[in-house]
Amino acid sequence: MMIDISANLDQISEAQAEIESTSTEDMTSAEMLALQQQMNEVNLQIQMTSKMLEMDYNQIKAPIEAIRW
């Protein structure tokens, strides 16, 4: 099963850039909560992508180790 990690990484990069470019100076508390939620979603996406990479690695690791021995 191939997972498109690069698409996930692109989405993460775009979301992080948007968050970083947001000025919090004049934000209301509701806007701050929305920004915090967006940051939480980006962090979750990073964790999910990391887990997918780990799963992909584990799928190819065993056959490679079998060839080695």
Gaussian input, Z-matrix of N, CA and C with variables (Angstrom, degrees):
# hf/3-21g

backbone

0 1
 N
 C     1     B1
 C     2     B2     1     A1
 N     3     B3     2     A2     1     D1
 C     4     B4     3     A3     2     D2
 C     5     B5     4     A4     3     D3
 N     6     B6     5     A5     4     D4
 C     7     B7     6     A6     5     D5
 C     8     B8     7     A7     6     D6
 N     9     B9     8     A8     7     D7
 C    10    B10     9     A9     8     D8
 C    11    B11    10    A10     9     D9
 N    12    B12    11    A11    10    D10
 C    13    B13    12    A12    11    D11
 C    14    B14    13    A13    12    D12
 N    15    B15    14    A14    13    D13
 C    16    B16    15    A15    14    D14
 C    17    B17    16    A16    15    D15
 N    18    B18    17    A17    16    D16
 C    19    B19    18    A18    17    D17
 C    20    B20    19    A19    18    D18
 N    21    B21    20    A20    19    D19
 C    22    B22    21    A21    20    D20
 C    23    B23    22    A22    21    D21
 N    24    B24    23    A23    22    D22
 C    25    B25    24    A24    23    D23
 C    26    B26    25    A25    24    D24
 N    27    B27    26    A26    25    D25
 C    28    B28    27    A27    26    D26
 C    29    B29    28    A28    27    D27
 N    30    B30    29    A29    28    D28
 C    31    B31    30    A30    29    D29
 C    32    B32    31    A31    30    D30
 N    33    B33    32    A32    31    D31
 C    34    B34    33    A33    32    D32
 C    35    B35    34    A34    33    D33
 N    36    B36    35    A35    34    D34
 C    37    B37    36    A36    35    D35
 C    38    B38    37    A37    36    D36
 N    39    B39    38    A38    37    D37
 C    40    B40    39    A39    38    D38
 C    41    B41    40    A40    39    D39
 N    42    B42    41    A41    40    D40
 C    43    B43    42    A42    41    D41
 C    44    B44    43    A43    42    D42
 N    45    B45    44    A44    43    D43
 C    46    B46    45    A45    44    D44
 C    47    B47    46    A46    45    D45
 N    48    B48    47    A47    46    D46
 C    49    B49    48    A48    47    D47
 C    50    B50    49    A49    48    D48
 N    51    B51    50    A50    49    D49
 C    52    B52    51    A51    50    D50
 C    53    B53    52    A52    51    D51
 N    54    B54    53    A53    52    D52
 C    55    B55    54    A54    53    D53
 C    56    B56    55    A55    54    D54
 N    57    B57    56    A56    55    D55
 C    58    B58    57    A57    56    D56
 C    59    B59    58    A58    57    D57
 N    60    B60    59    A59    58    D58
 C    61    B61    60    A60    59    D59
 C    62    B62    61    A61    60    D60
 N    63    B63    62    A62    61    D61
 C    64    B64    63    A63    62    D62
 C    65    B65    64    A64    63    D63
 N    66    B66    65    A65    64    D64
 C    67    B67    66    A66    65    D65
 C    68    B68    67    A67    66    D66
 N    69    B69    68    A68    67    D67
 C    70    B70    69    A69    68    D68
 C    71    B71    70    A70    69    D69
 N    72    B72    71    A71    70    D70
 C    73    B73    72    A72    71    D71
 C    74    B74    73    A73    72    D72
 N    75    B75    74    A74    73    D73
 C    76    B76    75    A75    74    D74
 C    77    B77    76    A76    75    D75
 N    78    B78    77    A77    76    D76
 C    79    B79    78    A78    77    D77
 C    80    B80    79    A79    78    D78
 N    81    B81    80    A80    79    D79
 C    82    B82    81    A81    80    D80
 C    83    B83    82    A82    81    D81
 N    84    B84    83    A83    82    D82
 C    85    B85    84    A84    83    D83
 C    86    B86    85    A85    84    D84
 N    87    B87    86    A86    85    D85
 C    88    B88    87    A87    86    D86
 C    89    B89    88    A88    87    D87
 N    90    B90    89    A89    88    D88
 C    91    B91    90    A90    89    D89
 C    92    B92    91    A91    90    D90
 N    93    B93    92    A92    91    D91
 C    94    B94    93    A93    92    D92
 C    95    B95    94    A94    93    D93
 N    96    B96    95    A95    94    D94
 C    97    B97    96    A96    95    D95
 C    98    B98    97    A97    96    D96
 N    99    B99    98    A98    97    D97
 C   100   B100    99    A99    98    D98
 C   101   B101   100   A100    99    D99
 N   102   B102   101   A101   100   D100
 C   103   B103   102   A102   101   D101
 C   104   B104   103   A103   102   D102
 N   105   B105   104   A104   103   D103
 C   106   B106   105   A105   104   D104
 C   107   B107   106   A106   105   D105
 N   108   B108   107   A107   106   D106
 C   109   B109   108   A108   107   D107
 C   110   B110   109   A109   108   D108
 N   111   B111   110   A110   109   D109
 C   112   B112   111   A111   110   D110
 C   113   B113   112   A112   111   D111
 N   114   B114   113   A113   112   D112
 C   115   B115   114   A114   113   D113
 C   116   B116   115   A115   114   D114
 N   117   B117   116   A116   115   D115
 C   118   B118   117   A117   116   D116
 C   119   B119   118   A118   117   D117
 N   120   B120   119   A119   118   D118
 C   121   B121   120   A120   119   D119
 C   122   B122   121   A121   120   D120
 N   123   B123   122   A122   121   D121
 C   124   B124   123   A123   122   D122
 C   125   B125   124   A124   123   D123
 N   126   B126   125   A125   124   D124
 C   127   B127   126   A126   125   D125
 C   128   B128   127   A127   126   D126
 N   129   B129   128   A128   127   D127
 C   130   B130   129   A129   128   D128
 C   131   B131   130   A130   129   D129
 N   132   B132   131   A131   130   D130
 C   133   B133   132   A132   131   D131
 C   134   B134   133   A133   132   D132
 N   135   B135   134   A134   133   D133
 C   136   B136   135   A135   134   D134
 C   137   B137   136   A136   135   D135
 N   138   B138   137   A137   136   D136
 C   139   B139   138   A138   137   D137
 C   140   B140   139   A139   138   D138
 N   141   B141   140   A140   139   D139
 C   142   B142   141   A141   140   D140
 C   143   B143   142   A142   141   D141
 N   144   B144   143   A143   142   D142
 C   145   B145   144   A144   143   D143
 C   146   B146   145   A145   144   D144
 N   147   B147   146   A146   145   D145
 C   148   B148   147   A147   146   D146
 C   149   B149   148   A148   147   D147
 N   150   B150   149   A149   148   D148
 C   151   B151   150   A150   149   D149
 C   152   B152   151   A151   150   D150
 N   153   B153   152   A152   151   D151
 C   154   B154   153   A153   152   D152
 C   155   B155   154   A154   153   D153
 N   156   B156   155   A155   154   D154
 C   157   B157   156   A156   155   D155
 C   158   B158   157   A157   156   D156
 N   159   B159   158   A158   157   D157
 C   160   B160   159   A159   158   D158
 C   161   B161   160   A160   159   D159
 N   162   B162   161   A161   160   D160
 C   163   B163   162   A162   161   D161
 C   164   B164   163   A163   162   D162
 N   165   B165   164   A164   163   D163
 C   166   B166   165   A165   164   D164
 C   167   B167   166   A166   165   D165
 N   168   B168   167   A167   166   D166
 C   169   B169   168   A168   167   D167
 C   170   B170   169   A169   168   D168
 N   171   B171   170   A170   169   D169
 C   172   B172   171   A171   170   D170
 C   173   B173   172   A172   171   D171
 N   174   B174   173   A173   172   D172
 C   175   B175   174   A174   173   D173
 C   176   B176   175   A175   174   D174
 N   177   B177   176   A176   175   D175
 C   178   B178   177   A177   176   D176
 C   179   B179   178   A178   177   D177
 N   180   B180   179   A179   178   D178
 C   181   B181   180   A180   179   D179
 C   182   B182   181   A181   180   D180
 N   183   B183   182   A182   181   D181
 C   184   B184   183   A183   182   D182
 C   185   B185   184   A184   183   D183
 N   186   B186   185   A185   184   D184
 C   187   B187   186   A186   185   D185
 C   188   B188   187   A187   186   D186
 N   189   B189   188   A188   187   D187
 C   190   B190   189   A189   188   D188
 C   191   B191   190   A190   189   D189
 N   192   B192   191   A191   190   D190
 C   193   B193   192   A192   191   D191
 C   194   B194   193   A193   192   D192
 N   195   B195   194   A194   193   D193
 C   196   B196   195   A195   194   D194
 C   197   B197   196   A196   195   D195
 N   198   B198   197   A197   196   D196
 C   199   B199   198   A198   197   D197
 C   200   B200   199   A199   198   D198
 N   201   B201   200   A200   199   D199
 C   202   B202   201   A201   200   D200
 C   203   B203   202   A202   201   D201
 N   204   B204   203   A203   202   D202
 C   205   B205   204   A204   203   D203
 C   206   B206   205   A205   204   D204

   B1=1.4598
   B2=1.5277
   B3=1.3204
   B4=1.4649
   B5=1.5241
   B6=1.2852
   B7=1.4589
   B8=1.5191
   B9=1.3248
   B10=1.4588
   B11=1.5290
   B12=1.3220
   B13=1.4606
   B14=1.5247
   B15=1.3295
   B16=1.4655
   B17=1.5252
   B18=1.3291
   B19=1.4696
   B20=1.5232
   B21=1.3282
   B22=1.4645
   B23=1.5175
   B24=1.3232
   B25=1.4655
   B26=1.5276
   B27=1.3321
   B28=1.4700
   B29=1.5234
   B30=1.3331
   B31=1.4687
   B32=1.5207
   B33=1.3129
   B34=1.4637
   B35=1.5227
   B36=1.3260
   B37=1.4669
   B38=1.5220
   B39=1.3277
   B40=1.4651
   B41=1.5246
   B42=1.3176
   B43=1.4666
   B44=1.5232
   B45=1.3325
   B46=1.4594
   B47=1.5254
   B48=1.3286
   B49=1.4623
   B50=1.5248
   B51=1.3241
   B52=1.4657
   B53=1.5255
   B54=1.3217
   B55=1.4673
   B56=1.5251
   B57=1.3309
   B58=1.4602
   B59=1.5261
   B60=1.3274
   B61=1.4639
   B62=1.5260
   B63=1.3226
   B64=1.4625
   B65=1.5233
   B66=1.3249
   B67=1.4617
   B68=1.5232
   B69=1.3212
   B70=1.4650
   B71=1.5257
   B72=1.3172
   B73=1.4652
   B74=1.5230
   B75=1.3258
   B76=1.4631
   B77=1.5287
   B78=1.3187
   B79=1.4646
   B80=1.5225
   B81=1.3265
   B82=1.4635
   B83=1.5274
   B84=1.3059
   B85=1.4678
   B86=1.5293
   B87=1.3158
   B88=1.4691
   B89=1.5318
   B90=1.3279
   B91=1.4654
   B92=1.5274
   B93=1.3291
   B94=1.4677
   B95=1.5342
   B96=1.3252
   B97=1.4656
   B98=1.5296
   B99=1.3224
   B100=1.4673
   B101=1.5296
   B102=1.3293
   B103=1.4632
   B104=1.5304
   B105=1.3174
   B106=1.4660
   B107=1.5270
   B108=1.3207
   B109=1.4687
   B110=1.5243
   B111=1.3306
   B112=1.4641
   B113=1.5322
   B114=1.3182
   B115=1.4611
   B116=1.5312
   B117=1.3173
   B118=1.4647
   B119=1.5262
   B120=1.3357
   B121=1.4638
   B122=1.5259
   B123=1.3342
   B124=1.4675
   B125=1.5287
   B126=1.3225
   B127=1.4658
   B128=1.5246
   B129=1.3216
   B130=1.4608
   B131=1.5285
   B132=1.3229
   B133=1.4679
   B134=1.5303
   B135=1.3244
   B136=1.4668
   B137=1.5285
   B138=1.3179
   B139=1.4667
   B140=1.5228
   B141=1.3274
   B142=1.4656
   B143=1.5273
   B144=1.3307
   B145=1.4620
   B146=1.5241
   B147=1.3100
   B148=1.4621
   B149=1.5287
   B150=1.3218
   B151=1.4672
   B152=1.5267
   B153=1.3380
   B154=1.4640
   B155=1.5241
   B156=1.3340
   B157=1.4618
   B158=1.5289
   B159=1.3166
   B160=1.4632
   B161=1.5272
   B162=1.3268
   B163=1.4617
   B164=1.5259
   B165=1.3474
   B166=1.4634
   B167=1.5253
   B168=1.3211
   B169=1.4629
   B170=1.5261
   B171=1.3259
   B172=1.4621
   B173=1.5256
   B174=1.3389
   B175=1.4677
   B176=1.5220
   B177=1.3276
   B178=1.4677
   B179=1.5247
   B180=1.3146
   B181=1.4611
   B182=1.5295
   B183=1.3107
   B184=1.4673
   B185=1.5323
   B186=1.3379
   B187=1.4723
   B188=1.5290
   B189=1.3209
   B190=1.4684
   B191=1.5243
   B192=1.3230
   B193=1.4619
   B194=1.5230
   B195=1.3230
   B196=1.4671
   B197=1.5270
   B198=1.3206
   B199=1.4696
   B200=1.5287
   B201=1.3291
   B202=1.4621
   B203=1.5210
   B204=1.3139
   B205=1.4655
   B206=1.5008
   A1=109.17
   A2=116.34
   A3=120.12
   A4=109.84
   A5=115.48
   A6=121.89
   A7=107.10
   A8=116.40
   A9=120.35
   A10=109.72
   A11=115.25
   A12=121.40
   A13=110.42
   A14=117.61
   A15=119.46
   A16=111.68
   A17=117.64
   A18=120.09
   A19=109.96
   A20=116.79
   A21=120.35
   A22=110.74
   A23=116.72
   A24=120.21
   A25=111.10
   A26=116.78
   A27=120.32
   A28=110.79
   A29=116.52
   A30=120.45
   A31=110.86
   A32=116.73
   A33=121.20
   A34=110.00
   A35=116.90
   A36=120.98
   A37=111.53
   A38=116.23
   A39=120.28
   A40=111.13
   A41=116.82
   A42=120.69
   A43=111.06
   A44=117.09
   A45=120.16
   A46=110.73
   A47=117.31
   A48=120.80
   A49=110.70
   A50=116.21
   A51=120.32
   A52=110.83
   A53=116.49
   A54=120.71
   A55=110.45
   A56=116.57
   A57=120.57
   A58=112.44
   A59=117.08
   A60=119.88
   A61=112.58
   A62=116.47
   A63=120.81
   A64=110.06
   A65=115.84
   A66=120.85
   A67=108.90
   A68=115.71
   A69=119.89
   A70=112.03
   A71=116.79
   A72=121.20
   A73=113.75
   A74=117.09
   A75=120.56
   A76=112.90
   A77=116.95
   A78=120.34
   A79=111.69
   A80=113.66
   A81=119.32
   A82=107.86
   A83=116.66
   A84=119.10
   A85=110.96
   A86=117.68
   A87=120.57
   A88=110.57
   A89=116.39
   A90=120.15
   A91=110.82
   A92=116.42
   A93=120.21
   A94=110.08
   A95=116.65
   A96=120.21
   A97=110.94
   A98=116.44
   A99=120.45
   A100=110.37
   A101=116.75
   A102=120.96
   A103=110.14
   A104=116.55
   A105=120.38
   A106=110.41
   A107=116.76
   A108=120.74
   A109=110.40
   A110=116.40
   A111=120.07
   A112=109.98
   A113=117.07
   A114=120.89
   A115=110.67
   A116=116.74
   A117=120.76
   A118=111.10
   A119=116.54
   A120=120.62
   A121=111.19
   A122=116.58
   A123=120.19
   A124=109.86
   A125=116.44
   A126=119.46
   A127=111.33
   A128=116.94
   A129=120.70
   A130=110.44
   A131=116.38
   A132=120.62
   A133=110.47
   A134=116.84
   A135=120.79
   A136=109.88
   A137=116.79
   A138=120.61
   A139=111.24
   A140=116.81
   A141=120.60
   A142=110.74
   A143=116.68
   A144=120.87
   A145=110.24
   A146=116.40
   A147=120.92
   A148=110.78
   A149=116.39
   A150=120.77
   A151=110.46
   A152=117.36
   A153=120.42
   A154=110.29
   A155=116.90
   A156=120.24
   A157=110.55
   A158=116.03
   A159=120.61
   A160=110.51
   A161=117.14
   A162=121.01
   A163=110.77
   A164=117.13
   A165=120.84
   A166=110.26
   A167=116.11
   A168=121.19
   A169=110.57
   A170=116.04
   A171=119.74
   A172=112.06
   A173=117.27
   A174=120.54
   A175=111.48
   A176=117.39
   A177=119.12
   A178=112.41
   A179=117.30
   A180=121.19
   A181=112.25
   A182=117.80
   A183=120.96
   A184=112.39
   A185=119.20
   A186=118.33
   A187=112.64
   A188=116.71
   A189=119.91
   A190=109.91
   A191=117.10
   A192=120.27
   A193=111.03
   A194=117.28
   A195=120.74
   A196=110.71
   A197=116.56
   A198=120.99
   A199=109.82
   A200=115.22
   A201=120.30
   A202=112.03
   A203=116.73
   A204=120.07
   A205=108.31
   D1=115.47
   D2=179.11
   D3=-89.94
   D4=133.35
   D5=178.65
   D6=-113.12
   D7=134.28
   D8=-178.62
   D9=-82.31
   D10=83.62
   D11=-178.40
   D12=-67.00
   D13=-36.98
   D14=-176.91
   D15=-62.87
   D16=-34.99
   D17=177.10
   D18=-65.39
   D19=-41.40
   D20=177.21
   D21=-62.55
   D22=-43.59
   D23=-179.18
   D24=-64.96
   D25=-37.39
   D26=176.64
   D27=-63.21
   D28=-44.47
   D29=178.88
   D30=-62.36
   D31=-42.07
   D32=179.37
   D33=-62.54
   D34=-45.87
   D35=-179.56
   D36=-61.13
   D37=-43.75
   D38=179.32
   D39=-63.02
   D40=-44.39
   D41=-179.46
   D42=-65.63
   D43=-40.59
   D44=178.78
   D45=-64.67
   D46=-41.30
   D47=178.99
   D48=-63.04
   D49=-40.77
   D50=178.63
   D51=-63.79
   D52=-43.31
   D53=179.14
   D54=-63.45
   D55=-45.14
   D56=-177.57
   D57=-66.04
   D58=-28.32
   D59=-178.61
   D60=-85.75
   D61=-4.36
   D62=-178.28
   D63=-82.00
   D64=126.39
   D65=176.74
   D66=-86.07
   D67=127.20
   D68=-178.64
   D69=-95.49
   D70=1.34
   D71=-173.21
   D72=-57.64
   D73=-47.59
   D74=-175.20
   D75=-108.51
   D76=24.47
   D77=-176.86
   D78=-79.39
   D79=145.08
   D80=171.22
   D81=-80.53
   D82=168.69
   D83=179.42
   D84=-64.31
   D85=-33.89
   D86=177.64
   D87=-64.94
   D88=-40.68
   D89=177.79
   D90=-66.76
   D91=-37.90
   D92=177.55
   D93=-64.08
   D94=-41.18
   D95=177.68
   D96=-63.51
   D97=-40.29
   D98=178.45
   D99=-63.93
   D100=-41.16
   D101=178.21
   D102=-65.13
   D103=-41.70
   D104=177.80
   D105=-61.79
   D106=-41.15
   D107=177.93
   D108=-62.83
   D109=-42.01
   D110=178.79
   D111=-62.79
   D112=-41.63
   D113=178.01
   D114=-63.25
   D115=-40.48
   D116=177.64
   D117=-62.59
   D118=-40.28
   D119=178.95
   D120=-65.01
   D121=-39.74
   D122=177.58
   D123=-64.06
   D124=-44.11
   D125=178.88
   D126=-61.92
   D127=-39.58
   D128=177.33
   D129=-63.84
   D130=-41.74
   D131=178.48
   D132=-62.41
   D133=-39.71
   D134=177.34
   D135=-62.51
   D136=-44.98
   D137=-179.98
   D138=-63.40
   D139=-41.64
   D140=179.99
   D141=-65.50
   D142=-42.03
   D143=179.22
   D144=-64.18
   D145=-41.91
   D146=177.41
   D147=-60.37
   D148=-42.69
   D149=179.36
   D150=-65.25
   D151=-39.39
   D152=178.50
   D153=-64.02
   D154=-41.63
   D155=177.87
   D156=-62.46
   D157=-41.55
   D158=178.52
   D159=-62.52
   D160=-42.14
   D161=178.96
   D162=-65.00
   D163=-42.87
   D164=177.32
   D165=-60.16
   D166=-44.68
   D167=179.76
   D168=-60.25
   D169=-45.66
   D170=-178.73
   D171=-64.58
   D172=-30.14
   D173=178.73
   D174=-68.40
   D175=-34.93
   D176=-177.72
   D177=-94.56
   D178=-15.92
   D179=-176.01
   D180=-64.31
   D181=-48.35
   D182=-176.58
   D183=-60.46
   D184=-48.91
   D185=178.73
   D186=-61.40
   D187=-37.42
   D188=179.50
   D189=-65.95
   D190=-43.54
   D191=178.62
   D192=-65.48
   D193=-35.01
   D194=178.16
   D195=-64.84
   D196=-38.54
   D197=178.61
   D198=-67.23
   D199=-40.84
   D200=-179.45
   D201=-58.42
   D202=-40.48
   D203=-176.28
   D204=-90.59

